[in-house]
Amino acid sequence: MDEQTRIELEAAAFRRLQQHLMQNRTDVQNIDMMNLAGFCRNCLSRWYQEAANERGIDMTKDEGREAFYGMTMDDWKANFQSDASSAQQADFKQAFARNVTDKS
């Protein structure tokens, strides 16, 4: 497989993941994704923003989230986010420390 085809397939898989999370499974909470998988929609939007910034494209955290979510974070929260239980919050602290805190 040539490099351009690989890039196009990876981009297609990313777009399908984004569609799945943003249209098909809005019921899945970010905190549950983070606790189980070590990443969530916010991580994906941050990685998107970081990739843009690495390429010299000015993009803020909020702009990255809006590009990934297809709406503002406030709109997403109002429409889809539920309150996290104390057990979810405790698990999240551990997941965040394992997966997000800079270890370098």
Summary of the structure (lengths in Angstrom):
residues: 104
radius of gyration: 15.1
end to end distance: 34.2
largest distance: 48.5
contacts: 247
relative contact order: 0.12
helix: 72%
strand: 0%
